């Protein structure tokens, strides 16, 4: 026997899903989706915005923010959800030592942030960790293929210049502790600080010899960079997952399966491809985001 509301909706020519969509659209307060200020996050933020809009939610988008600013906005209730990296939560926001593996990093982030009313949903199969890269020809010339090789070369007097963004230069899991762990140091005069995206062009154009990059950036292979192996496993795991304010999730519990499905569609290969489409192929971010959702049957 059909439920009375099902019979009524059938009579009106509506489905339950359509009714739910209409109900979402009538919500007064929009769900605010936040995002960071670089390609990968701009794509994910756009995709999340489009996904929620397609499912009838009233949504606002606030992207282009810095890491700490975005986190503070979420804690203050100005942002309802965004994609965060587990390593950021554990080390940067909760001041905890680096866990041994991805599972422990995620579990630690989930536990500590739950105490602050922030709920980590399912993690994706990604690790967009920091890395240092060189031009392939220079890495071969100096026989530098790992960070230990880089340390040896620096300590033997090889003159190298590094491009770093300001955040990595100052972070507790950034340049200073990296150098301490591997036992070498770039002199201050040999470190050029710049926006994250500019480190790639500086390295490609020969303005520097080593550059800070992100492991899932599509420019690494396209620009013939060699990403140096972190052979002592210094860098934390930066696994992406959607993080939602508990109040928001309580009010909209069906956000959970939507975002978990999107998370399940992400892996390192996918991120590299999405980043490449924007940074190398010059495709529009909104189009790349929509194509990702369509290709994975999320729209």
VENZI-V488822 format. One record per backbone hydrogen bond with DSSP energy under -0.5 kcal/mol. CO is the residue of the C=O (numbers start at 0). NH is the residue of the N-H. If there is no record, write none. Layout:
# VENZI-V488822
co=CO nh=NH
co=CO nh=NH
This chain:
# VENZI-V488822
co=2 nh=5
co=2 nh=6
co=3 nh=7
co=4 nh=8
co=5 nh=9
co=6 nh=10
co=7 nh=11
co=8 nh=12
co=8 nh=13
co=9 nh=12
co=14 nh=18
co=15 nh=19
co=16 nh=20
co=17 nh=21
co=18 nh=22
co=19 nh=23
co=20 nh=24
co=21 nh=25
co=22 nh=25
co=23 nh=26
co=23 nh=57
co=27 nh=29
co=29 nh=31
co=30 nh=32
co=30 nh=59
co=31 nh=33
co=31 nh=79
co=31 nh=80
co=32 nh=61
co=34 nh=64
co=35 nh=63
co=37 nh=40
co=37 nh=41
co=38 nh=42
co=39 nh=43
co=40 nh=44
co=41 nh=45
co=42 nh=46
co=43 nh=47
co=44 nh=48
co=45 nh=49
co=46 nh=50
co=47 nh=51
co=48 nh=52
co=49 nh=53
co=50 nh=54
co=51 nh=56
co=52 nh=55
co=56 nh=58
co=57 nh=30
co=59 nh=32
co=61 nh=34
co=64 nh=36
co=65 nh=69
co=66 nh=70
co=67 nh=71
co=68 nh=72
co=69 nh=73
co=70 nh=74
co=71 nh=75
co=72 nh=77
co=72 nh=78
co=73 nh=76
co=79 nh=244
co=80 nh=33
co=81 nh=83
co=81 nh=242
co=83 nh=240
co=84 nh=87
co=84 nh=88
co=85 nh=89
co=86 nh=90
co=86 nh=91
co=87 nh=91
co=87 nh=92
co=88 nh=93
co=89 nh=95
co=100 nh=104
co=101 nh=105
co=102 nh=106
co=103 nh=107
co=104 nh=108
co=105 nh=109
co=106 nh=110
co=107 nh=111
co=108 nh=112
co=109 nh=113
co=110 nh=114
co=112 nh=115
co=112 nh=117
co=113 nh=116
co=116 nh=245
co=117 nh=119
co=118 nh=120
co=118 nh=243
co=121 nh=241
co=123 nh=125
co=124 nh=267
co=126 nh=128
co=128 nh=214
co=130 nh=212
co=131 nh=227
co=132 nh=210
co=133 nh=225
co=134 nh=138
co=135 nh=139
co=136 nh=140
co=137 nh=141
co=138 nh=142
co=138 nh=143
co=139 nh=142
co=142 nh=144
co=144 nh=228
co=145 nh=149
co=146 nh=150
co=147 nh=151
co=148 nh=152
co=149 nh=153
co=150 nh=154
co=151 nh=155
co=152 nh=157
co=153 nh=156
co=157 nh=159
co=160 nh=208
co=160 nh=209
co=161 nh=163
co=161 nh=191
co=162 nh=211
co=163 nh=193
co=164 nh=168
co=165 nh=169
co=166 nh=169
co=166 nh=170
co=167 nh=174
co=170 nh=173
co=173 nh=177
co=174 nh=178
co=175 nh=179
co=176 nh=180
co=177 nh=181
co=178 nh=182
co=178 nh=183
co=184 nh=186
co=186 nh=189
co=187 nh=190
co=189 nh=161
co=189 nh=191
co=190 nh=192
co=191 nh=163
co=194 nh=197
co=194 nh=198
co=195 nh=198
co=195 nh=199
co=196 nh=199
co=196 nh=200
co=197 nh=201
co=198 nh=202
co=199 nh=203
co=200 nh=204
co=201 nh=206
co=201 nh=207
co=202 nh=205
co=209 nh=162
co=210 nh=132
co=212 nh=130
co=213 nh=216
co=216 nh=219
co=217 nh=221
co=218 nh=222
co=219 nh=224
co=220 nh=223
co=223 nh=135
co=224 nh=226
co=225 nh=133
co=225 nh=227
co=228 nh=146
co=228 nh=230
co=229 nh=232
co=236 nh=86
co=236 nh=238
co=237 nh=127
co=238 nh=85
co=239 nh=123
co=240 nh=83
co=241 nh=120
co=242 nh=81
co=243 nh=118
co=244 nh=248
co=245 nh=249
co=246 nh=250
co=247 nh=251
co=251 nh=254
co=252 nh=255
co=253 nh=257
co=254 nh=258
co=255 nh=259
co=256 nh=260
co=257 nh=261
co=258 nh=262
co=259 nh=263
co=260 nh=264
co=261 nh=264
co=262 nh=265
co=265 nh=124
co=266 nh=270
co=267 nh=271
co=268 nh=272
co=269 nh=273
co=270 nh=274
co=271 nh=275
co=272 nh=276
co=273 nh=277
co=274 nh=278
co=275 nh=279
co=275 nh=280
co=276 nh=282
co=277 nh=281
co=283 nh=287
co=284 nh=288
co=285 nh=289
co=286 nh=290
co=287 nh=291
co=288 nh=292
co=289 nh=293
co=290 nh=294
co=291 nh=295
co=292 nh=297
co=292 nh=298
co=293 nh=296
